[in-house]
Amino acid sequence: MICLLLISLPTLATAFAPTTTTPNTHMTNSPLARRTSSIAYDDQSHGPKYSFYGGDAWRKRRNLAPLNKITTPTFSFGIITDIQYAPIPDGHSYNGTPRYYRHAIAAAEHAARHFQREGVQCVVNLGDSIDGKCVDVERYGGSLIEAEEDGVVAGGEGEEKKLECVGGGGDRCVGPKALEDVLKALSCYTNGRIIHTYGNHELYNLSRKDLAKKLQIPFTLEPSGDLVGYYSHQIHSHNSSENKDTKTVDPSNKLRFLVLDSYDICLLDRCPQTSDKYRLARDILSRHNPNYPHEENSPEGLQGLSKRFVAFNGGIDTPQLEWFETSLQSARKNNERVIVVSHQPVHPESSWPTCLMWNYSDVLSIMRRYRDVIIASFSGHAHQGGYVRDEESGIHFRTLEAVLESPDPVKTYGIVDVWEDRVVVRGWGDCVSDVYDLDHLVFGDGENVDDSSEESELGIIIG
């Protein structure tokens, strides 16, 4: 389900632009730019004002000083989402939004080469690297022979109503080959690790065991017998000084990525007969979506935030939530900064509700307790992107724009530079550039937030 989120498109100050190319140079010709031709700014140094925007009190708190063009950011990483490559002709979502399945893989390769030239320390791929239509390319105008020969050539949601929640594909599924082609395109980046998460479209095509091998996701086998793909990864500061005797690096010069598995509780690739998480997902959908099971991906008739209870979304179970909080406690103890990564958006104001995690408030509640640690949250899934700064914590929540819906020659991706006092998102293609103030990190931790009386949302939605 593509989530329509109208936002303004800024052009970031040239001081942040790399020498190799300029962010958003095509903007006046892009479909998204034509839809939102006027750009409104609160303050040039603070970036654009989004039409779906909260947290104005935080944004207006202070003016950031201009950056010295000669200085280097503390950390930098590439970011990309919703490539959704498939070896089929261009098409449309159910609501008519154009999709460019073949061009998407060319855009991904272009992004990877750019990341390599920039020397970013890692790349974050927010998921949905291939499209669910790889399950049966002939149905959508492709051919099995062509798919085998396609390789790397030159593409949210929307067609889920036609896809079953089975996972692992089938005899006519070219998903594994398509994913290999995407990974080959991304392999042009070799400077660091590519941090992968996965989305619903991977699960239409492959099992979690296959994804563990192909995406190098260290899945955890929980006591329930289900695989769950949450993990962390660290990068060192550009300027970190290593102790030659101990081979250690000052923890304050480290950035930790906490990668959440937002399809922990879901129907996709979970065994109906044996999986507790499948049964839990079934019970949640039965309770909250009257369209289930016949139209399990339809939000029709649902109101407000209840629209998130569709089968192409999922939730996070208690063991993962406990791991998340423990990881944040460790980061606080070690004076580390944290970026939270997930396919599905966490904050209800950063996306339309049809793309939200089922129990998003459980994750949000934990994050608010660690506002002195968490810089920002980045997610995909909602193809036109979005942003909000959480009023309570000051944490930034950014939903990145999809590669899939940018036509040739537009190539959508971003580079994120983390400085001591701000985060700079340099966007190319339809990726919105912006600057996020990190003043919330100096206003103390959230340990005194009293939410002990609050029942977890997971418990509430289960009933």
N, C-alpha and C positions, 0 to 999 in steps of 0.2 A: 504494500500500500504506500504509494508515494505521498509524502506529507507536504502539502503546499504551505510554504512559509515565506511570505514576501519580506525581503530585506533590502536595505540600501547597499549599493556597491561603492566602496571607497577606492581611491587610488592612493596607496600608501606613499608617504614622503620618500623622495628618491634617495634619501640617506640610507634607507633600509634595503634598497634594491641591490642585487648582485651585479657585478660587472658583465656577466655573461648574457643576461637577458633581463627584461623588465617585467615585474608583476602586472598582470591584468592589462596588457597592452592591447588586447583585442576587445576590451569590454564594451565599447560602443556598438559593436556588431553582434554581441551575444544575445540570445533570446531573453535571458534573465535581465540583462542590462536594459533591453528595450522595454521590459515590463516595469522596471523601476528606474526611470531615467533621472529622477531628481535625487540628489545626495544631500542628506541633512547631517550636520555635525554639531555636537555639543561643544567640542573643543578639538582643534586639529590634532593635538598631541594624544588625544584619547580615542581617536578613530570615529566610526560612524554611529549613528543612532539607529537601531533596528526597530522595525515596526512591531515585532514581538520582543519587547525589551522590558526587563525589570532591573532593579538595583541602581536607579538613578542617583540615590544618595551616595553610594560608593563611587560611582563614576565621576561625580562632581566634587569629590573630596579634595583633590589637589591637582595642580598642573605639573606634569613631568617635564624635566629639563631636557633640551635636545641632546641626542646621543652624539658622541664624538665619532665621526665617520671612521677614524683610524682604529678605534677599539674593537675588540672581538667579544661576541656574546659568551657568557659562561658556558652555555650548552646550546646545541642546535640539532634539530632532527627533521627529517622529511616526513610528510604525512599524506596519505591518500586513502580513498575509500570507495566502495561500491563501483568497482570496475565492471563487474558483471559481464565479462566477455562470454560470447557464444558464437560459434561458427554459423551464423544465420544472417539473413538480410536485416537491414534496419527495420524497426517496428515502432510500436507505440504501447504505452501503458493502457490500462483499461479506461482511463479517463482522457486518453488522447495525447499524452505527453510523448514527444518523439524520443526514441532510444537508439543508440548507435553502437550496436554490439561489436562490430568488427573494429571500428575506430578506437574503441576503448582500450584494446590491447596495445595499439600503437601509442596511445597517450600514456599508458603505464610505462612502456619502454622509454619514452621521451622523459618522463618524470624521473625514472631511475638513473638515466644518464646525467640529468641535471643534478640530482642528489649527489652523485659521485663527483662531479666537477666542483660542487660547493664544499665537499668534504664534510658533510653532516655526519654526526657521530652514530646515528642509527636511523632507521626508517620505521614508521608505524603504519601498518596496513590494517585499517579498521574493519575489514571483512567484506563478504559478498564479492569475492574476486571473480567468480563465475556466475552465470545466470541459471535459474531453474529450468530454462528451456533446453539446456544441454541434455536433459533427461530424454528428450525426443526431438532432435533437431529437424527431422523430416516433417514433423507436424507444423513447424514454423518456417518452412521454406528452405531449409538446409538439406544436406545429404550426408550420409554416413561416410561415403568415400571422400567427399570434400573435407569433412571434419578431420579425417585421418591425415589428409595431406596439408591441411591449413597451416599449422604451425603459427608462428608469429607473423601476423599480417598488419597491412598499412602501418559503448554502450552506456534501486528501491523496490520498491515494491510495486505491486500492481497486478501481476498475473498469478498471484498465489491462489486465487479461486480455482484455478485449473490444475494445481499441483497437489499431489497427495503428500501427507506427512509421514513418509515411510523412510527416507534416508537410504543412502547406498545405491541409488539409481537402479538400473536394470540392464537387460541385454542391449537395449538401444541407446543407453546413456553414454555420452561422450564426455561427461563431466571430468573424470580423472585425466583424460588427455588435455582437455581445455585448461584445467588447473595447472598442469605441467607447462603448458604454453605461457600462461600468465607468469608463472615462477621463472621461466626462462627470460621473459621480458624484464622482470624485476631484477634478474641476476646481473644486469649491467651495473648495479650498485654493489660494490664489494668492500667499501670502507668500514662497514660495521654490520651489526645484526639487523635483519628485518624482523620486527616484532609483529607477529601475526595474531589477530583474533579471527573468529569466524562468525558467519551470520546464517540466516535461514537458507540462503541459496546454496551454500556449500552442503548443507544437510539434505537438500533435495537430491543431491548428486552422489555424495560420498558418506561413508560411515565415519564416526569419530576416530576409529582405529586408523583409517586411511588418512584422515586429516592430521593425526598425530605425527605420522611419518612424513607426509608431504610438507606440512607447514612448520614442523619442528615445535609443535605445541606440547609441552610436558603435561599431558593429562594426568589427573589424579584419579585413582580407582578408589572410590569411597566405599565405606562398609556396606552400603546398599547394593554394591555391584555395578553402579553406574560410573561412567567416565565423565569427568568435569574438567574443563580446560582453563583454569585460572592459574596465574603465575606472575612472577616479578622479574624485572631486568634492570640493571644499573648501568649508567654511563658516567664517565669521569669528566670533570670540567676541562675545557680547552686549556685552561691555565693551571691545572692541578699539578702539584709538585710531589713526585713519588719519593718516599724514603728509601734510599738505595740499600740500607741495611735490613729493613724489615719487609721491603716490597709492599708497603701499604700506602694508601692514599687517604688524606684527610677526609673523613666522612662528609664534612661541610662542603666539599667540592664534588659531591656525587648527586646525581638525580636518579630517583627510582621510579620506574614505570610499574604500576600495579594493573595487571590485565585481568578484567573481570569476564567471566563466562555468563553472558546474559541468556543463554539457552541451557542453563543448568536444569531448571524445571520447564519442560516443554514436551510436546508430542513428537517432535522430529527426531528420528533415529533412536527412539526409546522403545523397548519391547513392550507391547501392550499386556503380555501375559506375566512378565517378571519384574518390570521396572516400577519401583515405588514412585519415581519422579514422573513417569508417564501417567500413573494413576492420579497423582496429585494434580498434574496439568489438566487431565480430563475432568477432575472434580471442580477445579477453578473455572474452567470454561462452561461446564454444565450449570454452575451456580450463577455466573455473571453474563453469559451470552446465550440468549434464547435461540440463536441461529445454529448453535452447536447441536449435533454433529454434522448436519447436512450441509450447512454453509459456514463451516468453522472459521473461515478467514474473512467473513463479512461482519462489519461493525454496524450494519443497518439496524436502526431502531435503538441503538445505544446512545446515551447522552454523555456529553462532557468527557471526563477522564475515564469513564467506563468503556470508551471506545478502544482502550488498549487491550481489552480481553478478546484477542483474536489469536488464531493458531500460528500465525507467522511471528508472533512475539513469544516471550518467555519470562521466567523469573529466576531469582537467585535463592538457593536453599540455605538453611541454617549453617551447615559446615563451611560454605564459602563465605558467608557473612562473618563468621568467627575468624576465619583466616584473614579476611580483609581488615578487620579491626586489629588483630594481632600484628599484622604487617605495618599498619599505621602507627601503632605503639612503638614498634621497633624503629621506624623511621624517625619518630619524635626523639627517642632516646639517643639515636645516632646523629641527630641534627641534620637529617637528610630532607630534601625537598621531593615532592611526589607529584607525578602526573597520573591520573586515573584514566584508563582506556577501556572502552566497551563498544560493542557493535550497536546496541540499542541505547538511545539517550536516557539519561538519569533524571534530568530536571524537567518538570512538566511545562515550563515556559521556554524551553529551548527547542521544542518540537511539537507538532500536532500529537494529540493523545494516541492516535492509531499506531504510533511507533514507539511508545514508551514501554519500559520494563513493567511487568505486572506489579511487582512490589518495589517500585522505584523509591518509595519513601523510606524503606528500610535502609537502602544504600545512602540516600540523602541524609538521613539522621546520623549515620556513622560519620559521614564526611564532615558534617557541621561540627562534630566534636574535635576535629583535627584541622581546623581552619588555619592554624599556625604551621601546618605541614604541607597541605595540598595547594598546589599552584592552580591547577585547572583540571577539568575533565574534558576529554575529546571522544566523540562518538560519530557513528555514521547512520545508516539505515533510513533516515529521513532525507530524501535525495536533494531537496533544495536548501538544506542546511538551516542553521539557526543559532541563536546565542542568547544567553541571559547571565547576568551576574547575580548570584544568590543574595537576596537582601539580608538574610540572617548571618551568613558567614563571610560574604565577600568573594567566595570561590567562583571562578569563571567556568561556565558550562558552554562548550562550543560543539555544535553539530556540523560536521564538514559536508560540503557539497559533493555530489556524486560525479565520478568520471563518466558514467554511462550516458548521461543526458546532455553532454557537450558535443556539438557536431564538429566534424573536421573543418578547419584545422585547430579548433579550440582544444586545449589540453588542460584538464583541471586537476590541480594538486597544490600543496603548500609546503613551505618551509617555516618551521617554528624556531625562533631565536629566544632563548631565555637569558635575560639580564638580571642583575641584582634587584632591580626595582620594577621590572616590567617584562611582559611577554609580547613579542612582536610576531604576528602571523603575516608572512608574505605570501599572498595568494596569486596563483596563475590560473588562467582560464576563468571559470565561474567561481573559483574559490575566493571568498571575501577576505581581503586584508584587514587587519585591525591591530590595535595596541591595547594590552590589558595591564592595568596598574596592579602591582602586587602589594599595595599598602595593607591589605588584610593580614599579611604575614607578621606584621609588627604590632598588632593589636591584642596579642596574647592568645592562648589556646582556648579550646572549647571544653576543657575538662569539667568546668562548673555548670555546663548546660544540664539542666535537670529534665531528663526524659525517661527516668526510671519507671514512671507510672504509665508510660505509653505502651500499649500492646503493639507487637510487631505487625506490620501490614500483612505479612505472609499469614499470620494467624487469623487476621481479620478476613482476608479474602478466601481462606479455606472454609471459614465458617464454623 
